[in-house]
Amino acid sequence: MRSSDLTAASWRKSSHSNQDGGACLEVSDDFAAAVPVRDSKVPDGPVLVFRARGWSCFVAAVRDGRWRD
């Protein structure tokens, strides 16, 4: 995903985001090959875009406990 228009992207907040507004991550599921990720506190700020396969591997590793604090 080289240069994409993300203005129409729908965003969802991570289920692990806390309730007081900190540590909030949002992702968009609108793209088949890529996963845009942003900080929900700065919606007009920078967006990181990951290949869908790499994002899936990262999420699986976190779920499996391979990446802990």
N, C-alpha and C positions, 0 to 999 in steps of 0.2 A: 504494500500500500504506500505508494510514493507520495502522492499529493491528493488528498481526498477532502471533499467538502463534508465537514462534520456538523454543519449548522442544523441539519434536519435529524441528526442522530437522536434516538431516544436513549436515555441513561437510566441505569438502575444502581441503587446504592448497595454496597456489600452488606450481606447479612451480619457481618462481623463488625460493622461500624458501630461505635458507641453512641449512646443517646445524647451526650452533652455537646455534640458538634465537633469533637476531635477525631482524628484518625479515620476520616471518611473517604472511602474510595468508591468511585463510580465507574462502571463499564458499560459499553454499548454492545448489544448483541445483533446489531443491524448489518453486519458485514460477515460474509461467509469465510473469507480467508484471513481476516484480521480482527483484533480486539483492541479498540481504543480504550484507554484508561486515563482518568483524570481525578484531581482532588476536588471533592464536592464543595469545599469551602471557597474554591477559586474556579468557578465554572467557565470563566472566560480566559483562564490561564492555559498553560501548555498541556498538551495531550500526548501521552506516550502510546505508540501503536505497536502491538506485538503480533507476530504471526499466530494464527489460531492454534496451531499444533504446539508451539512453544508455550503459549498461555495455558493450554490444557495440561501440559506436563508440569508446569509450575503449580497450578491449583491442586493437582493430584499429589504432588510432593508435600504441599502444605497440609492437605487433609490427612495424609499418612503420617504426619508428625516428623517428616524428615527435615523441616525447617522450623525450628523453635526459637523463641526469644532468647 
